[in-house]
Amino acid sequence: MNKRACPSEVARFSVAIPEDLLAAFDEQLARHGDEANRSSAIRDLIRSALVEEERRTPDAEVIGSLTMIYDHHTGDLTRRLDEVQHDYTAEIVSTMHVHLDHHNCLEILALRGKGERVYELADKLLALRGVKHGKLTCAATESSLDW
């Protein structure tokens, strides 16, 4: 079991980094506004790396979203999308469907479940003929919400 520090406990450490890389990082932080600072940005990067690694575990609980753009006129794509989604009702928390134009639709699925099932769902949907673009983004895992 991981021992996590309480939010009030902080550890300080030094990082050696090339000056040009640090300058580029600071420029990026400046574009994010007054709230962004190096410490919070590094915390976000570390948290993201930990979540990325943890979500690769098939038994890890993951939450995230799947975004797809597809041509609903392609064959029986709408039916096939529905069929796949009906096999994963436990993992699909919510969906949003947007008509972009006469042919293209945007669909966003909020997902939660075991990594193996969530990735399996995403792979099946994104592999369907007519899906033009898609991306699964796992924002957090249940345990990483404590970091």
N, C-alpha and C positions, 0 to 999 in steps of 0.2 A: 504494500500500500504506500502511495506517495505521501510524504509529509509536506503539507503546504503551509506557507507562512500566512498569518492573519494579515488582512489588508493593511494594518497599521505597522507591521514589521517590514522593513525594507533592507535589502542588502545593496551595498555600493561596490562597484567594481570598475576597473579601467579597461579601456579597449584601445588597442593600437590600430590605426586606420590611415591609409594614404590621404594626404590633404585634399587632393582633387575629389576623391570619393566622398569625403566628409562635406566638402563644399557643395557637391551635387545633392547630397542628402539634406543639408540645411536649406538649399533652394527649394527642394520639394516640400519640406516642412513649412517654409514661408508661404507657399501657395495654399497650404491647408488652413491658414489663418492663425489667429492669436492663441487658440487653445492648444495647438500642436507644439510639442517640445521634444527634445531628443529622448529623454527618459520615457515618456509615454509612447513615442514612436518605436523605440527599441522593445518596450514591453509588448506592444502590439505585434511586432515581428516575431518575437519569441513565442508568444501565445499562438500565432498563426502556424509557426513551424511545428509546435507540439500538437495542435489540432490536426494538421496535415498528416503527421505520423500516426496519431492515434486512430484516425478514421480509416487507415489502411487495414486495421485489424477487423476481420469479418464479424467478430462478436461485439465490437464497440458500438455503442448507441450514437448515432449521428443525427444532426438536424441540418437542414439546408434547403436549397431551392434548385429546381431544374427549369431552365429557360429554353424554350424551343420556338423557332420560327419555321413555319411549314406552309406549303401550298395545299389548301384543303381540296383542290380540284384533282389532285393526284390520285388516280385509281380509287380505291376504297380506304384511303388513309384515315379518314375520320373514324370509320368503323374499327380499324385496326388499332388506332390510338386508344379508343374506348375499351376494346377487348383487353389490351395490355394493362391499362389502368385499373380495370375491374379485378384483375388478379393481384393487385397490390393496394387494396383499399385500407389495409392496416397501416401502410407506410405513407399514404397520401393524406395530409392534414387538410389541405385546401387547394383549390385551383382557381386561376383567373384566366379568362379567355378574352383576347382583344382582336377585333377585325382590323387589320392594318390597311388593306385595300381589297379589291374584288377577289384576289387570289390568295393573299398571304394573311396568316393568322399568327399571333403571338400567344403562347400559352406558358404560364408560370405555375409550377407545382411546388407547394410547400411540403417538405418531406421530413419524416422522422421515423427512425427504426434502426435495426441492425445494419451495419455497414454493408454486409453481403447482399441484403435484400435491396437496399437503396441503390447501390451501384448496379445491381442486376436490372432493376427497373429502368434506370437511366440508360444503360447500354441497349436494352430492348427498344425503348422509345426512339433513341437517337439513330438507331440502325434502320428504322423504317424508311422506305422509299418515299420521298416527298418532304422529309424533314431537311430543311436547307441549312439550318444552323442550330446548335444547341450546346448548352454547357451546364454541368452539374457543379454547384458550389456548395460545399459543406462549410457553413459558417462557424459551427461549434459542435462540441459533443457535450453530453450531459455533465460529465466530470469537469470539462474545461470551463464551464460557466462559473466555477468557484475561483478561477485564477484572477 
